[in-house]
Amino acid sequence: MNPVLSGLLSSLTYGIGDFLSGLASRRDAPLRVVALTHPLSALSLLLLAALLGQPVPPRTDLLWGAASGLVGLASVVAFYRALALGPMGAVSVGTGAMSAAVPVAFGVLGGEVLGPGGWLGALGVLLGTALLSLTPGEQGTRSGVPLGLLAGAGFGLFFTLLGQAHSPGVLWTLAAARLASSLVAAPLAARLHGLRPNAPGLILASFPGDMLGNLFYLLAVQGGGLAVGALLSSLYPAVTTLMAVLLLRERLRPLQWAGVAVALAGAALLSQR
């Protein structure tokens, strides 16, 4: 699959999944949401890998997957908590910018070359997400955004670790990530909060977005490199923000709409690198 298309599909599915997970986290503890969705993702990925006959990757790729799952666990709990504090648009864009910056830095330091158009596109994506996060004075922003930024740094490390897997058996690698996080999250949530959900429908609806987002991200990285995959996937806040505008009646300022346009223009430049 074309890496640009994979990256854009990653941002779309991540954005929808994050919106639904944010709604679920307003009804259930974020750790409970993770403890219920990650095992579903792991089971689905294992079944898909077996049905499609994907080759089992080397042990090193499985270990990279497991390590990324453990790193991402704390980040996703923090992110769902930040989304629950809201507003979703303000929180998600700061997280997206941070989650892109870390893998891009690792990719460039590792020898990836973006070129003039690629750097301009990267600047557009990061600037666009920064403009989207400008929501001064809105209730909940000050409490949600800092936590979202911390979660974004963790996501960046998660993406970097996951991007080290290079074998074709991506479903097995992703299953290893979700199995590792499930083995920690499920018993911890059972002890602290219990596993009986208050909003089972939202939890069930949210897990495919995270699963597919990870899958398309890994395909984008394998086809186009760590920096490009991370930058295109980091457009997911625009999806979350637009869903919040349409469904929750959250409002965007003119600068935020400009951020959407700049970020999408940056993605277009990246696709031409």
N, C-alpha and C positions, 0 to 999 in steps of 0.2 A: 504493500500500500504506500502511496505517496506520503512522505513524512510531513509535509505541510498539511495535507488533509487529515492525517492521523492526529497531528497536534491540535488542529481546530476542532476535530471531533472530541478530543480529550477535554478541551475547554468547555465544550457544550455539555457533555455528560457530567463533568465535574460540577459545573454551575447548577444544573438541575438537581443533582444529588445533594449539593450543599444547601440549596434552598429548602429542600424537603427535610434534610437532617436538622437544619436550624429550626424549622417548625416543630419537629419532633422533640428537640431539646428544650422547647418551651413547655412541654408537657411531661417529659421524663428527664431524669438526670443524664447528662451527656455520657457518663461512663456506662450507663445502662444501654444507651443507644448504640454505642460502640460494641459493647459485649454481645448484643443481639444481632447487629448487622455484619460484623466481621466474620463470625462463623458461617453465616449464610453465604457471604462472598467466597470464603474458603471452599465450602462444599460445592458451590456452583462452578468454581474454577477447576476443581479436581474432576468433576463430572465432565465438563467441557473438554479438558485435556485428554481424558480417557476416551471419550466418544470420538474426538477428532484424530486420535492416534498420534498426538504430538510426542516427539522424542523427549525422554527425560533428560534435562540439561545436566552438565557436570555439577559435581558437588559444590564447587566454588560459586556457581550461579545461585544455587539453592541457599547457600550461606549468605550471599549478598542479599537475597530476597528476605530471609529471616531477619537479618540485621536491620534492613530498612523497615520491616514491620514493627520491630521493637522501638526504633527511633520515632516512627510515625505515630505510635500509640498515644504518647503524651501530647503530641502536637494536635492530633485530631480531637482529643478530649478538650483541650484548651480552646480549639477553634469552635467546636460546637457550643461551648459555654459562652464564647464571645458572640456568636451568632444569636444565642438566646438573649443576651443582654441588648443586642441591636444598636442602631438600625442595621439590618443585614448588609445593605449596600456599602455603608461606611466601613464596616468591619471587614468585609470580604476583599475589598480592593487593596487595603494595606497588607493583608495576608498574601494576596497574589503577588504584589511587588516584591516582598521579601522572599517568597518561595521561588521566584525567578532569579533573583540576584545571586543567591548562593550557588546554584548549579552553573549559571553563566560564568561566574568567577572560576569555578573548578574547570569548566570546559576550556576556557581561554588559557588558563595556566597549564592545562594539559596539552596545549598545542592546536586547539581548534581555531580555524580562521574564519572570521565573519565577513571580512571585506568592507569597503565603504558603505555600500547599501545595507549590508547586514547590521553594521554598527548603528546606522541611522534608524533602521527598523527596530533594533533593540532599544534605542533611546525613545522611540515613539511608544513602544509597549510600556516601558517603565514610567515615562512621563504621563501617559494616558491613565495608568492605574493610580499614579500620585494625584492627578487632578480629580479623579473619581472619589478619592478619599477626603476631599476638602468639604467637610460638613460642620463648620463651626457653630456652636451654640445648640445643636440638637441634643435632646435628652438621650443619655445612654452612650453617646459617642465616646466620651472621655473614659468611661469604664470599659467599653468593649474594644476599642481600637488598640490600646497598648497590648492587651492580651492576644488580639489577633496578630499583631506584629511579631510577638514572641512565638506564636504558633507558626507563622510564616517562615521564620528562621528554621524551625524544626522541620517543616515541610521541605524546605530547600535541601536540608541534609538528607531527608528521606528520598527525595528525587535523585540526589547525587549518588547515594548508595544503590538505589534501584537501577540507575543507569549504568552501573558497572557490569550488569549481566548482559552478555552478548550472544548467547546461544538462541536458536530458533524456538526452544520450548518455553515461550514466555508465560503460558498459562500455569505451568508448574512453578515457575519462579514467583509469580504473583500469589499463587496458592500458599507457597512457603511463607510469604510475607504476612498473609492474613491468618495463617495457622499460628504463627509466632505471636502475633498481637492478641489473638483469641485466647490462647493459653494463659495469658496474663490478665486480660480484661474480664473474662467471664467469671473466674473465681473471685476476683477483687470486687466486681460489681455485685455478685451474689452476697458477699459478706457485708458490703457497705449500704447497698440500696435494695437488694433483691432483684430478681430478673423478671418479675411480672410487669409488663408495660402498661402505661396509661393510654398510649396512642399506638396500638399495634399496626394500624393501617399505614400511618405515616412512616413508621420504622421499616415496614415491609417495602413500601414504595421507594424509600431512599437508598437502599443498598445497591441496586443496579448501577446508579450513577457513579458511585465511588469505584465499583468494580470495573466498569467500562472505561472510566477516566484513566485509571491506572494502566489498563490494557493498551489504550490508544497512545498514552504517554510513552510507554516502553517501546511501542512500534515506531513512534516518531523519533525517539532517541537512537534506536538501532538503524534507522534509515537516514537520519539527518544530523546526528550529533547531539550531545548533551545540551549545549547552549540553545540551539534552535528548538529542540523539543520542549525545554523548560519555558522558553519565552512564549511560544505559541500556547502551551497549556496554561500559562499564567493569565490568559485572557478570560478564564472562567469567572472572575468577579463581574465582568460586564453582563454575563448571562444571569448570575444571581441577582445583580442589581436591577436588571430589566424585569425579572420575574417579580421582585419585590415592588417595583413601581406599578406593574400591571395588576398584581394580585393582592398586595397589601396596601396599595395606595401610598407607598413611600414616594417622596418627591425629590427630584434631582434639580440642582441649581444649574444655570447656564454653563458654568465652568465644568461641572460634572458631565454634561452632555458633550462638551468639547473633549473631555477625557475619553469618552467612548469613541469619538471620531478619530482622535489621535492614536489610540491604541489599535484600532482596526487598520488605520493607515500603516502603522508600524508592522502589523502582521502581513499586510500586503507586500511591503518591502522585503521582509524576511523570506517570503515565498519566491522572490526573484533572485535571491543570492546565488 
